[in-house]
Amino acid sequence: MVIEKYEKMGAEKVKAFFPKDHTHTNEAGAILNAELVTKGIKELKGCQLKKYIK
Protein backbone atom coordinates (compact mmCIF):
# COMPACT_ATOMS: atom_id res chain seq x y z
CA MET A 1 0.00 0.00 0.00
CA VAL A 2 2.80 2.39 0.87
CA ILE A 3 4.65 1.70 -2.36
CA GLU A 4 1.51 2.27 -4.42
CA LYS A 5 0.82 5.56 -2.62
CA TYR A 6 4.40 6.75 -3.03
CA GLU A 7 4.37 5.88 -6.74
CA LYS A 8 1.16 7.86 -7.25
CA MET A 9 2.60 10.85 -5.37
CA GLY A 10 5.81 10.94 -7.37
CA ALA A 11 9.46 10.99 -6.34
CA GLU A 12 9.73 14.69 -5.51
CA LYS A 13 6.81 14.68 -3.06
CA VAL A 14 7.97 11.47 -1.42
CA LYS A 15 11.53 12.77 -1.10
CA ALA A 16 10.20 15.45 1.26
CA PHE A 17 9.24 12.69 3.74
CA PHE A 18 12.91 11.65 4.11
CA PRO A 19 14.89 14.76 5.11
CA LYS A 20 17.85 13.02 6.81
CA ASP A 21 18.15 9.57 5.24
CA HIS A 22 16.29 7.11 3.05
CA THR A 23 15.02 5.02 5.97
CA HIS A 24 13.32 7.29 8.49
CA THR A 25 10.45 9.59 7.58
CA ASN A 26 9.59 12.91 9.10
CA GLU A 27 6.31 13.41 10.97
CA ALA A 28 4.26 13.87 7.79
CA GLY A 29 5.62 10.63 6.35
CA ALA A 30 4.98 8.76 9.58
CA ILE A 31 1.37 9.96 9.66
CA LEU A 32 0.81 8.88 6.05
CA ASN A 33 2.32 5.45 6.72
CA ALA A 34 0.24 5.02 9.90
CA GLU A 35 -2.94 5.91 8.01
CA LEU A 36 -2.13 3.29 5.39
CA VAL A 37 -1.41 0.63 8.02
CA THR A 38 -4.72 1.43 9.72
CA LYS A 39 -6.56 1.20 6.42
CA GLY A 40 -4.91 -2.15 5.71
CA ILE A 41 -5.90 -3.55 9.09
CA LYS A 42 -9.51 -2.44 8.58
CA GLU A 43 -9.59 -4.27 5.25
CA LEU A 44 -8.35 -7.59 6.69
CA LYS A 45 -11.09 -10.12 7.28
CA GLY A 46 -11.18 -11.54 10.78
CA CYS A 47 -8.34 -9.36 12.07
CA GLN A 48 -8.56 -8.95 15.86
CA LEU A 49 -6.71 -5.63 15.70
CA LYS A 50 -9.78 -3.91 14.24
CA LYS A 51 -11.32 -3.57 17.69
CA TYR A 52 -8.46 -1.27 18.71
CA ILE A 53 -8.94 1.16 15.82
CA LYS A 54 -11.37 4.06 16.17
PyMOL Python script that loads the backbone (N, CA, C, O; Angstrom):
from pymol import cmd

cmd.read_pdbstr("""\
ATOM      1  N   MET A   1       0.822  -1.193   0.000  1.00  0.00           N
ATOM      2  CA  MET A   1       0.000   0.000   0.000  1.00  0.00           C
ATOM      3  C   MET A   1       0.869   1.262   0.000  1.00  0.00           C
ATOM      4  O   MET A   1       0.585   2.231  -0.704  1.00  0.00           O
ATOM      5  N   VAL A   2       1.918   1.225   0.794  1.00  0.00           N
ATOM      6  CA  VAL A   2       2.799   2.393   0.869  1.00  0.00           C
ATOM      7  C   VAL A   2       3.484   2.627  -0.472  1.00  0.00           C
ATOM      8  O   VAL A   2       3.566   3.761  -0.942  1.00  0.00           O
ATOM      9  N   ILE A   3       3.969   1.564  -1.080  1.00  0.00           N
ATOM     10  CA  ILE A   3       4.651   1.698  -2.364  1.00  0.00           C
ATOM     11  C   ILE A   3       3.706   2.280  -3.405  1.00  0.00           C
ATOM     12  O   ILE A   3       4.080   3.184  -4.152  1.00  0.00           O
ATOM     13  N   GLU A   4       2.485   1.763  -3.453  1.00  0.00           N
ATOM     14  CA  GLU A   4       1.508   2.271  -4.423  1.00  0.00           C
ATOM     15  C   GLU A   4       1.239   3.753  -4.204  1.00  0.00           C
ATOM     16  O   GLU A   4       1.175   4.525  -5.161  1.00  0.00           O
ATOM     17  N   LYS A   5       1.083   4.150  -2.946  1.00  0.00           N
ATOM     18  CA  LYS A   5       0.818   5.560  -2.623  1.00  0.00           C
ATOM     19  C   LYS A   5       2.004   6.436  -3.026  1.00  0.00           C
ATOM     20  O   LYS A   5       1.828   7.492  -3.633  1.00  0.00           O
ATOM     21  N   TYR A   6       3.208   5.988  -2.683  1.00  0.00           N
ATOM     22  CA  TYR A   6       4.404   6.747  -3.034  1.00  0.00           C
ATOM     23  C   TYR A   6       4.547   6.894  -4.550  1.00  0.00           C
ATOM     24  O   TYR A   6       4.907   7.964  -5.042  1.00  0.00           O
ATOM     25  N   GLU A   7       4.264   5.819  -5.286  1.00  0.00           N
ATOM     26  CA  GLU A   7       4.371   5.884  -6.744  1.00  0.00           C
ATOM     27  C   GLU A   7       3.373   6.880  -7.326  1.00  0.00           C
ATOM     28  O   GLU A   7       3.697   7.608  -8.265  1.00  0.00           O
ATOM     29  N   LYS A   8       2.172   6.914  -6.779  1.00  0.00           N
ATOM     30  CA  LYS A   8       1.158   7.864  -7.247  1.00  0.00           C
ATOM     31  C   LYS A   8       1.549   9.306  -6.932  1.00  0.00           C
ATOM     32  O   LYS A   8       1.265  10.218  -7.708  1.00  0.00           O
ATOM     33  N   MET A   9       2.201   9.503  -5.791  1.00  0.00           N
ATOM     34  CA  MET A   9       2.597  10.849  -5.371  1.00  0.00           C
ATOM     35  C   MET A   9       3.753  11.391  -6.209  1.00  0.00           C
ATOM     36  O   MET A   9       3.823  12.590  -6.475  1.00  0.00           O
ATOM     37  N   GLY A  10       4.643  10.520  -6.615  1.00  0.00           N
ATOM     38  CA  GLY A  10       5.815  10.938  -7.370  1.00  0.00           C
ATOM     39  C   GLY A  10       7.033  11.135  -6.482  1.00  0.00           C
ATOM     40  O   GLY A  10       6.912  11.413  -5.289  1.00  0.00           O
ATOM     41  N   ALA A  11       8.189  10.988  -7.075  1.00  0.00           N
ATOM     42  CA  ALA A  11       9.463  10.992  -6.342  1.00  0.00           C
ATOM     43  C   ALA A  11       9.721  12.288  -5.579  1.00  0.00           C
ATOM     44  O   ALA A  11      10.197  12.247  -4.445  1.00  0.00           O
ATOM     45  N   GLU A  12       9.421  13.418  -6.173  1.00  0.00           N
ATOM     46  CA  GLU A  12       9.727  14.688  -5.514  1.00  0.00           C
ATOM     47  C   GLU A  12       8.920  14.886  -4.236  1.00  0.00           C
ATOM     48  O   GLU A  12       9.460  15.352  -3.233  1.00  0.00           O
ATOM     49  N   LYS A  13       7.641  14.542  -4.258  1.00  0.00           N
ATOM     50  CA  LYS A  13       6.810  14.684  -3.061  1.00  0.00           C
ATOM     51  C   LYS A  13       7.233  13.696  -1.982  1.00  0.00           C
ATOM     52  O   LYS A  13       7.260  14.035  -0.799  1.00  0.00           O
ATOM     53  N   VAL A  14       7.559  12.489  -2.386  1.00  0.00           N
ATOM     54  CA  VAL A  14       7.974  11.466  -1.424  1.00  0.00           C
ATOM     55  C   VAL A  14       9.325  11.821  -0.808  1.00  0.00           C
ATOM     56  O   VAL A  14       9.554  11.574   0.376  1.00  0.00           O
ATOM     57  N   LYS A  15      10.194  12.382  -1.586  1.00  0.00           N
ATOM     58  CA  LYS A  15      11.526  12.770  -1.096  1.00  0.00           C
ATOM     59  C   LYS A  15      11.421  13.701   0.114  1.00  0.00           C
ATOM     60  O   LYS A  15      12.270  13.664   1.005  1.00  0.00           O
ATOM     61  N   ALA A  16      10.394  14.523   0.144  1.00  0.00           N
ATOM     62  CA  ALA A  16      10.204  15.454   1.261  1.00  0.00           C
ATOM     63  C   ALA A  16       9.946  14.727   2.582  1.00  0.00           C
ATOM     64  O   ALA A  16      10.164  15.300   3.650  1.00  0.00           O
ATOM     65  N   PHE A  17       9.486  13.476   2.526  1.00  0.00           N
ATOM     66  CA  PHE A  17       9.242  12.690   3.736  1.00  0.00           C
ATOM     67  C   PHE A  17      10.525  12.162   4.372  1.00  0.00           C
ATOM     68  O   PHE A  17      10.501  11.697   5.512  1.00  0.00           O
ATOM     69  N   PHE A  18      11.637  12.227   3.656  1.00  0.00           N
ATOM     70  CA  PHE A  18      12.906  11.651   4.112  1.00  0.00           C
ATOM     71  C   PHE A  18      14.001  12.721   4.154  1.00  0.00           C
ATOM     72  O   PHE A  18      14.908  12.699   3.322  1.00  0.00           O
ATOM     73  N   PRO A  19      13.934  13.646   5.099  1.00  0.00           N
ATOM     74  CA  PRO A  19      14.889  14.756   5.112  1.00  0.00           C
ATOM     75  C   PRO A  19      16.324  14.392   5.501  1.00  0.00           C
ATOM     76  O   PRO A  19      17.265  15.058   5.069  1.00  0.00           O
ATOM     77  N   LYS A  20      16.504  13.342   6.315  1.00  0.00           N
ATOM     78  CA  LYS A  20      17.846  13.019   6.807  1.00  0.00           C
ATOM     79  C   LYS A  20      18.461  11.801   6.149  1.00  0.00           C
ATOM     80  O   LYS A  20      19.667  11.773   5.904  1.00  0.00           O
ATOM     81  N   ASP A  21      17.651  10.792   5.860  1.00  0.00           N
ATOM     82  CA  ASP A  21      18.153   9.568   5.245  1.00  0.00           C
ATOM     83  C   ASP A  21      17.025   8.924   4.435  1.00  0.00           C
ATOM     84  O   ASP A  21      15.932   9.480   4.329  1.00  0.00           O
ATOM     85  N   HIS A  22      17.296   7.779   3.881  1.00  0.00           N
ATOM     86  CA  HIS A  22      16.290   7.110   3.050  1.00  0.00           C
ATOM     87  C   HIS A  22      15.539   6.017   3.818  1.00  0.00           C
ATOM     88  O   HIS A  22      14.876   5.174   3.214  1.00  0.00           O
ATOM     89  N   THR A  23      15.646   6.035   5.142  1.00  0.00           N
ATOM     90  CA  THR A  23      15.016   5.020   5.968  1.00  0.00           C
ATOM     91  C   THR A  23      13.931   5.597   6.864  1.00  0.00           C
ATOM     92  O   THR A  23      12.848   5.023   6.979  1.00  0.00           O
ATOM     93  N   HIS A  24      14.214   6.721   7.493  1.00  0.00           N
ATOM     94  CA  HIS A  24      13.318   7.291   8.495  1.00  0.00           C
ATOM     95  C   HIS A  24      12.582   8.507   7.941  1.00  0.00           C
ATOM     96  O   HIS A  24      13.190   9.442   7.420  1.00  0.00           O
ATOM     97  N   THR A  25      11.256   8.468   8.068  1.00  0.00           N
ATOM     98  CA  THR A  25      10.454   9.593   7.585  1.00  0.00           C
ATOM     99  C   THR A  25      10.358  10.683   8.636  1.00  0.00           C
ATOM    100  O   THR A  25      10.662  10.479   9.812  1.00  0.00           O
ATOM    101  N   ASN A  26       9.927  11.841   8.175  1.00  0.00           N
ATOM    102  CA  ASN A  26       9.593  12.913   9.100  1.00  0.00           C
ATOM    103  C   ASN A  26       8.178  12.668   9.626  1.00  0.00           C
ATOM    104  O   ASN A  26       7.589  11.625   9.339  1.00  0.00           O
ATOM    105  N   GLU A  27       7.634  13.599  10.381  1.00  0.00           N
ATOM    106  CA  GLU A  27       6.313  13.413  10.973  1.00  0.00           C
ATOM    107  C   GLU A  27       5.227  13.212   9.908  1.00  0.00           C
ATOM    108  O   GLU A  27       4.362  12.350  10.061  1.00  0.00           O
ATOM    109  N   ALA A  28       5.269  13.992   8.850  1.00  0.00           N
ATOM    110  CA  ALA A  28       4.258  13.874   7.793  1.00  0.00           C
ATOM    111  C   ALA A  28       4.302  12.486   7.144  1.00  0.00           C
ATOM    112  O   ALA A  28       3.255  11.905   6.858  1.00  0.00           O
ATOM    113  N   GLY A  29       5.480  11.964   6.915  1.00  0.00           N
ATOM    114  CA  GLY A  29       5.620  10.633   6.346  1.00  0.00           C
ATOM    115  C   GLY A  29       5.140   9.557   7.295  1.00  0.00           C
ATOM    116  O   GLY A  29       4.523   8.579   6.873  1.00  0.00           O
ATOM    117  N   ALA A  30       5.418   9.731   8.566  1.00  0.00           N
ATOM    118  CA  ALA A  30       4.977   8.764   9.577  1.00  0.00           C
ATOM    119  C   ALA A  30       3.457   8.735   9.671  1.00  0.00           C
ATOM    120  O   ALA A  30       2.861   7.666   9.803  1.00  0.00           O
ATOM    121  N   ILE A  31       2.837   9.890   9.604  1.00  0.00           N
ATOM    122  CA  ILE A  31       1.371   9.958   9.657  1.00  0.00           C
ATOM    123  C   ILE A  31       0.768   9.263   8.442  1.00  0.00           C
ATOM    124  O   ILE A  31      -0.180   8.490   8.577  1.00  0.00           O
ATOM    125  N   LEU A  32       1.307   9.531   7.264  1.00  0.00           N
ATOM    126  CA  LEU A  32       0.814   8.882   6.052  1.00  0.00           C
ATOM    127  C   LEU A  32       0.949   7.366   6.161  1.00  0.00           C
ATOM    128  O   LEU A  32       0.005   6.638   5.854  1.00  0.00           O
ATOM    129  N   ASN A  33       2.098   6.891   6.589  1.00  0.00           N
ATOM    130  CA  ASN A  33       2.316   5.454   6.724  1.00  0.00           C
ATOM    131  C   ASN A  33       1.367   4.838   7.753  1.00  0.00           C
ATOM    132  O   ASN A  33       0.837   3.750   7.530  1.00  0.00           O
ATOM    133  N   ALA A  34       1.152   5.522   8.871  1.00  0.00           N
ATOM    134  CA  ALA A  34       0.238   5.022   9.899  1.00  0.00           C
ATOM    135  C   ALA A  34      -1.196   4.941   9.371  1.00  0.00           C
ATOM    136  O   ALA A  34      -1.917   3.988   9.667  1.00  0.00           O
ATOM    137  N   GLU A  35      -1.601   5.933   8.598  1.00  0.00           N
ATOM    138  CA  GLU A  35      -2.942   5.912   8.006  1.00  0.00           C
ATOM    139  C   GLU A  35      -3.106   4.719   7.068  1.00  0.00           C
ATOM    140  O   GLU A  35      -4.160   4.084   7.041  1.00  0.00           O
ATOM    141  N   LEU A  36      -2.066   4.421   6.306  1.00  0.00           N
ATOM    142  CA  LEU A  36      -2.133   3.295   5.387  1.00  0.00           C
ATOM    143  C   LEU A  36      -2.151   1.958   6.129  1.00  0.00           C
ATOM    144  O   LEU A  36      -2.852   1.032   5.720  1.00  0.00           O
ATOM    145  N   VAL A  37      -1.390   1.854   7.206  1.00  0.00           N
ATOM    146  CA  VAL A  37      -1.406   0.631   8.019  1.00  0.00           C
ATOM    147  C   VAL A  37      -2.793   0.435   8.620  1.00  0.00           C
ATOM    148  O   VAL A  37      -3.323  -0.676   8.611  1.00  0.00           O
ATOM    149  N   THR A  38      -3.376   1.500   9.138  1.00  0.00           N
ATOM    150  CA  THR A  38      -4.718   1.433   9.717  1.00  0.00           C
ATOM    151  C   THR A  38      -5.736   1.001   8.677  1.00  0.00           C
ATOM    152  O   THR A  38      -6.588   0.156   8.952  1.00  0.00           O
ATOM    153  N   LYS A  39      -5.654   1.569   7.499  1.00  0.00           N
ATOM    154  CA  LYS A  39      -6.564   1.197   6.416  1.00  0.00           C
ATOM    155  C   LYS A  39      -6.401  -0.284   6.078  1.00  0.00           C
ATOM    156  O   LYS A  39      -7.392  -0.989   5.886  1.00  0.00           O
ATOM    157  N   GLY A  40      -5.170  -0.751   6.005  1.00  0.00           N
ATOM    158  CA  GLY A  40      -4.912  -2.153   5.709  1.00  0.00           C
ATOM    159  C   GLY A  40      -5.486  -3.086   6.759  1.00  0.00           C
ATOM    160  O   GLY A  40      -6.049  -4.128   6.421  1.00  0.00           O
ATOM    161  N   ILE A  41      -5.353  -2.730   8.009  1.00  0.00           N
ATOM    162  CA  ILE A  41      -5.904  -3.549   9.094  1.00  0.00           C
ATOM    163  C   ILE A  41      -7.421  -3.609   8.989  1.00  0.00           C
ATOM    164  O   ILE A  41      -8.014  -4.674   9.161  1.00  0.00           O
ATOM    165  N   LYS A  42      -8.050  -2.475   8.709  1.00  0.00           N
ATOM    166  CA  LYS A  42      -9.508  -2.438   8.576  1.00  0.00           C
ATOM    167  C   LYS A  42      -9.999  -3.318   7.431  1.00  0.00           C
ATOM    168  O   LYS A  42     -11.110  -3.846   7.491  1.00  0.00           O
ATOM    169  N   GLU A  43      -9.197  -3.479   6.405  1.00  0.00           N
ATOM    170  CA  GLU A  43      -9.590  -4.275   5.246  1.00  0.00           C
ATOM    171  C   GLU A  43      -9.356  -5.776   5.429  1.00  0.00           C
ATOM    172  O   GLU A  43      -9.859  -6.573   4.636  1.00  0.00           O
ATOM    173  N   LEU A  44      -8.609  -6.174   6.450  1.00  0.00           N
ATOM    174  CA  LEU A  44      -8.346  -7.588   6.692  1.00  0.00           C
ATOM    175  C   LEU A  44      -9.569  -8.270   7.308  1.00  0.00           C
ATOM    176  O   LEU A  44     -10.137  -7.778   8.283  1.00  0.00           O
ATOM    177  N   LYS A  45      -9.957  -9.371   6.748  1.00  0.00           N
ATOM    178  CA  LYS A  45     -11.091 -10.122   7.284  1.00  0.00           C
ATOM    179  C   LYS A  45     -10.654 -10.901   8.520  1.00  0.00           C
ATOM    180  O   LYS A  45      -9.632 -11.588   8.508  1.00  0.00           O
ATOM    181  N   GLY A  46     -11.440 -10.785   9.579  1.00  0.00           N
ATOM    182  CA  GLY A  46     -11.178 -11.542  10.785  1.00  0.00           C
ATOM    183  C   GLY A  46      -9.997 -11.051  11.606  1.00  0.00           C
ATOM    184  O   GLY A  46      -9.542 -11.763  12.502  1.00  0.00           O
ATOM    185  N   CYS A  47      -9.499  -9.882  11.334  1.00  0.00           N
ATOM    186  CA  CYS A  47      -8.341  -9.358  12.070  1.00  0.00           C
ATOM    187  C   CYS A  47      -8.781  -8.822  13.438  1.00  0.00           C
ATOM    188  O   CYS A  47      -9.639  -7.943  13.519  1.00  0.00           O
ATOM    189  N   GLN A  48      -8.197  -9.348  14.489  1.00  0.00           N
ATOM    190  CA  GLN A  48      -8.555  -8.954  15.855  1.00  0.00           C
ATOM    191  C   GLN A  48      -8.104  -7.529  16.204  1.00  0.00           C
ATOM    192  O   GLN A  48      -8.587  -6.941  17.171  1.00  0.00           O
ATOM    193  N   LEU A  49      -7.184  -6.985  15.419  1.00  0.00           N
ATOM    194  CA  LEU A  49      -6.706  -5.630  15.700  1.00  0.00           C
ATOM    195  C   LEU A  49      -7.754  -4.558  15.411  1.00  0.00           C
ATOM    196  O   LEU A  49      -7.657  -3.444  15.925  1.00  0.00           O
ATOM    197  N   LYS A  50      -8.743  -4.882  14.603  1.00  0.00           N
ATOM    198  CA  LYS A  50      -9.784  -3.906  14.239  1.00  0.00           C
ATOM    199  C   LYS A  50     -10.446  -3.294  15.463  1.00  0.00           C
ATOM    200  O   LYS A  50     -10.798  -2.114  15.452  1.00  0.00           O
ATOM    201  N   LYS A  51     -10.615  -4.075  16.505  1.00  0.00           N
ATOM    202  CA  LYS A  51     -11.318  -3.568  17.689  1.00  0.00           C
ATOM    203  C   LYS A  51     -10.532  -2.467  18.403  1.00  0.00           C
ATOM    204  O   LYS A  51     -11.088  -1.774  19.254  1.00  0.00           O
ATOM    205  N   TYR A  52      -9.271  -2.297  18.078  1.00  0.00           N
ATOM    206  CA  TYR A  52      -8.459  -1.266  18.709  1.00  0.00           C
ATOM    207  C   TYR A  52      -8.384   0.016  17.884  1.00  0.00           C
ATOM    208  O   TYR A  52      -7.771   0.997  18.308  1.00  0.00           O
ATOM    209  N   ILE A  53      -9.000   0.008  16.718  1.00  0.00           N
ATOM    210  CA  ILE A  53      -8.940   1.159  15.823  1.00  0.00           C
ATOM    211  C   ILE A  53     -10.253   1.921  15.915  1.00  0.00           C
ATOM    212  O   ILE A  53     -11.331   1.333  15.823  1.00  0.00           O
ATOM    213  N   LYS A  54     -10.157   3.229  16.097  1.00  0.00           N
ATOM    214  CA  LYS A  54     -11.368   4.060  16.166  1.00  0.00           C
ATOM    215  C   LYS A  54     -11.756   4.535  14.798  1.00  0.00           C
ATOM    216  O   LYS A  54     -12.749   5.247  14.650  1.00  0.00           O
TER     217      LYS A  54
END
""", "prot")
cmd.dss("prot")
cmd.show_as("cartoon", "prot")
cmd.util.cbc("prot")
cmd.orient("prot")
